[in-house]
């Protein structure tokens, strides 16, 4: 079952036509990521104290627009766990209508270099 985060669309997140500006979809994925990590028993502050996960890549695919006055729900699901990375799929919806899919690939780093996930973190991400 995916982890879900939701929020009303704020006026400040929209252009003059009331359509959400593209960059806010990444912000919503970032907000949902904290809940995704915690749903695996990995609170962000605990993970960040051991490895420094950074976003290596993000992709966004839009199907429809969220608008001012809507409430968005972001489903976060693990898509792939690699040796040093994990890809999370964030599906952003208004009601049943899909608006955007964001995929973020996080890489575990130390001193700016990719490192393998510690075994217990990998186990939590794949379990």
Secondary structure, DSSP 8 states (H G I E B T S, - for coil): --EEEEEE--GGGB-TTSBB-THHHHHHHHHHHHHHHHHTT--HHHHHHHS--EEEEEEEEESS--BTT-EEEEEEEEEEE-SSEEEEEEEEEETTEEEEEEEEEEE-EETTEE----HHHHHHHH-
